[in-house]
Amino acid sequence: MKISILTLVTCLTQTISALEIGITNYGLLQGATGQVAAGMLDYYEGTKYGGTIGMFSYPYYWWHAGAAFGALVDYWHLIGDTSYVNLTKTALLYQTGDNWDYIPANQSTTEGNDDQAMWGLAVMGATERNFSNPTSDQPGWLYLSQAVFNTMAVRWDDSTCNGGLRWQIFRWNNGYDYKNAISNGALFHMAARLARYTGNDSYVDWADKVWYWLESVQYINESAPGYWAVYDGASALTNCTDVSKLQWTYNMGLIMAGSAYLYNYTLDEIWLTRTINLVNSSKVFFKNDTMYEAACQPAGTCDEDQRTFKAIFARCLGLTARLAPDTNGTIMPWIEASALAAAASCDGGLDGHTCGQNWFLGTYDNKYGLGEEMAALEIMQSLRIWDRPAPYTASTGGTSEGNPAAGLIDMTANETKPLDLHTKDKAGAGIITVVIAATIIGSAIWLII
């Protein structure tokens, strides 16, 4: 059954009105988002003959896939549609790599820190949402999240810029000399979520470390009172003094939502202030409450990567509103207006509901792809953020199992810099000690820093 754009717009109009009076029209929203989710999976290769599980068709890269499966985890949680649970679970586990750290062999020479992080965000979402757990002989979602964080954290590079992560993992990849906001913002974001989920304050220490570094190199920059721009990055070759002042939605989103997680966990007012300032500064990405990619969309120059950034931002907006309710009054009007505008763009293609990039036009703009579908799905399903439980923690019903030493097993002692674990994590600290001893005895050097 195909739903026309009139139905899509009507359903979202009714849903938004219902939200305003405290009543939701869940059935209509479920139908609309179901069409968009199916459209997103039109680009999926994993169920086609000769396709690779977990991968989407060219020109989409591995990181796009991680972002897409993160969207599907939230689709299951927020909308309640179980149609893609097995597909999502299979893909998330297939792409873990031999060491369960999201450095699979087919990506191990090309992926960057930001690429790995997108899969980390997906499994962190699975952890917090109580997504269908893997079997006992497979790593849990929390384990995989910790593995991504740990393997990213050991790449922290003090040799230039007084710290920070490089964009790329491997020296031979273009961009190795660039230290960017997305890689470091993702590390900050993962630390914040792991702190809240596990109750381990060592992750807060890491979040603090990354935050202060981002400020020190002026990637987070108070360019005006109460306005905190988040800039893209700078070259390590200039000691991060040549900051690119491009502002992208997903950079802002990850740092903003990470701050909201830290406020929700610590109740420290400094994190609430930071969250509110970042939310207020996000106005640069809206016109008439409708979201757009300000750095490229007006000029029509957004590439396939940049056309996906709004999806991450939309997800982060919902998380921020839920975890720092003081921001709800600002964020929800953005979500509501943008969801309606996104739906209005979904009247293109042969199926009649292909989504476009430009949400200002009230109709399809002839730009289509995985990013357009993902962004529309993320903003539309965020309408349900207050109708579903907040992200779980280990103490509030979370069921996923982890290991503080995840991801460190096959690293050499010099590459292993485990968390400074607190008393309640002595068992985890013991595990890490054993891991370090084992790596000294013998392990393959697979990571170039």
C-alpha positions, 0 to 999 in steps of 0.5 A, spaced: 500 500 500 502 506 498 501 513 502 500 519 498 503 525 500 497 528 502 496 523 507 503 524 509 502 531 511 495 530 514 498 525 518 503 529 521 499 535 521 494 531 526 500 528 530 503 535 531 496 538 533 495 532 537 501 533 541 499 540 542 493 538 546 497 531 549 494 526 544 498 523 539 495 519 533 500 514 533 497 509 527 497 515 522 505 517 524 506 509 524 504 509 517 508 515 514 514 513 517 513 506 515 513 508 508 520 512 509 523 507 512 522 502 507 524 507 502 531 508 506 532 500 505 531 501 497 538 502 498 540 496 502 544 491 499 544 486 504 538 482 502 540 482 495 543 477 491 551 478 491 550 484 496 554 484 503 550 484 509 550 491 513 552 495 506 548 500 502 549 501 494 554 505 491 555 511 492 554 510 500 559 508 504 560 504 511 559 510 515 552 511 512 550 504 513 552 505 521 548 511 521 542 508 517 542 502 522 542 507 528 536 510 525 532 503 525 534 502 532 530 508 534 525 506 529 523 500 532 523 503 539 519 510 537 514 507 532 514 500 535 514 497 528 518 490 528 519 489 521 526 490 521 529 488 527 532 481 525 535 485 519 538 490 523 541 486 528 544 481 523 547 487 520 550 490 526 553 484 528 556 482 521 560 488 521 563 488 528 570 485 525 574 479 528 575 483 534 568 486 535 570 493 535 567 495 528 574 495 524 572 489 520 577 487 515 573 490 509 574 497 512 580 496 516 585 500 511 580 505 509 575 507 515 576 513 520 575 515 527 568 518 525 566 512 521 567 507 527 563 512 531 557 512 527 557 504 528 558 505 536 552 510 536 548 505 533 550 500 538 549 505 544 542 506 541 541 499 541 544 498 549 539 504 551 533 502 548 533 494 550 534 492 543 533 485 541 540 482 545 545 478 541 545 470 543 550 468 549 556 467 544 556 474 541 558 480 544 552 484 547 551 491 545 554 494 551 560 491 550 560 493 542 559 500 545 565 500 550 569 497 544 568 502 540 570 507 545 576 504 548 579 503 541 578 510 539 580 513 546 587 510 545 588 514 539 588 520 543 594 524 540 598 529 544 603 529 539 600 535 536 595 540 538 596 538 545 591 532 544 585 530 540 583 525 535 585 525 528 580 524 523 583 518 520 586 512 523 591 510 518 597 514 516 596 513 509 589 515 508 587 522 506 585 527 512 590 523 517 593 530 519 586 533 520 583 533 527 576 534 526 570 536 531 566 530 528 571 525 531 572 528 537 565 530 538 563 523 537 568 520 543 565 526 547 558 523 546 560 516 547 563 517 553 557 521 556 552 516 554 557 510 557 557 514 563 550 515 564 549 507 562 554 504 567 554 509 572 562 509 571 565 516 572 571 515 569 567 516 562 565 523 565 573 524 566 574 523 559 568 527 557 571 533 561 577 532 557 575 532 550 570 538 552 576 542 554 580 540 548 575 542 544 574 549 547 582 549 547 583 549 540 576 553 539 572 548 535 567 550 541 567 557 540 563 563 544 563 567 538 558 572 541 555 572 548 551 565 549 552 563 542 557 557 541 559 555 534 561 548 533 567 549 528 569 543 523 576 542 525 584 544 523 590 541 521 595 538 526 601 540 521 599 547 524 598 545 531 590 546 530 591 554 529 587 554 522 580 552 524 575 551 519 569 555 521 564 551 517 558 549 521 555 542 520 549 540 523 551 533 526 557 536 529 553 541 533 548 535 535 553 530 538 556 535 542 549 538 544 546 531 546 552 529 549 552 535 554 545 533 555 546 526 557 552 529 562 547 533 565 542 528 566 547 523 569 551 528 574 545 534 575 551 538 574 548 545 572 555 547 568 552 541 563 545 544 563 548 551 561 552 548 556 546 544 553 542 550 553 547 554 550 548 549 544 541 548 543 540 556 542 546 556 538 543 551 533 538 556 531 543 557 525 540 551 522 533 553 522 529 558 518 522 558 520 523 553 525 525 548 519 531 545 519 537 545 513 544 544 512 546 551 512 553 550 510 552 547 503 544 547 502 543 554 500 548 553 494 546 547 492 553 543 494 551 538 499 555 532 497 552 525 499 555 525 506 553 532 507 546 530 505 546 525 511 548 530 517 541 532 518 539 525 520 544 525 526 542 532 528 535 530 528 536 524 532 540 528 537 535 533 538 530 528 540 535 525 545 537 532 548 529 534 549 528 528 553 534 528 557 535 535 558 527 537 559 529 545 560 530 545 552 524 542 550 520 548 549 525 550 544 527 543 541 520 541 540 517 546 535 523 545 531 522 537 531 514 539 529 515 544 524 521 540 521 517 533 521 511 537 517 516 540 512 520 533 511 513 530 510 512 535 504 518 533 501 516 526 500 512 526 494 517 524 489 519 518 485 516 513 482 513 510 488 510 517 490 513 518 496 521 519 495 523 524 500 527 530 498 533 534 501 530 541 501 524 542 506 523 549 505 519 548 498 513 544 500 514 539 495 520 534 492 526 538 490 528 532 485 534 530 490 534 523 492 538 518 496 539 514 502 541 521 506 534 524 504 530 518 507 534 517 513 533 525 515 526 525 514 525 518 518 529 521 524 525 527 524 519 524 523 520 519 528 522 524 533 515 526 534 514 520 539 520 522 543 516 523 549 511 518 548 516 512 549 521 511 555 527 515 556 534 511 554 535 506 559 541 505 564 544 499 567 540 501 573 533 503 570 532 496 566 537 496 561 539 489 560 545 489 555 552 486 558 559 489 557 566 489 559 570 495 561 576 492 557 572 491 551 576 492 544 583 492 548 584 485 547 588 485 541 592 491 542 599 492 544 601 494 551 603 501 549 597 502 545 592 500 551 590 506 555 585 503 559 580 507 563 581 509 570 576 505 574 573 507 580 572 502 586 565 499 583 569 497 577 574 493 581 572 487 577 573 491 570 580 493 572 582 486 574 580 484 567 584 490 564 590 488 568 589 481 565 588 483 558 594 488 558 598 482 561 596 478 555 597 483 550 605 483 553 605 476 552 603 476 545 598 480 540 598 482 533 599 489 532 593 491 527 592 499 529 597 504 526 597 510 531 
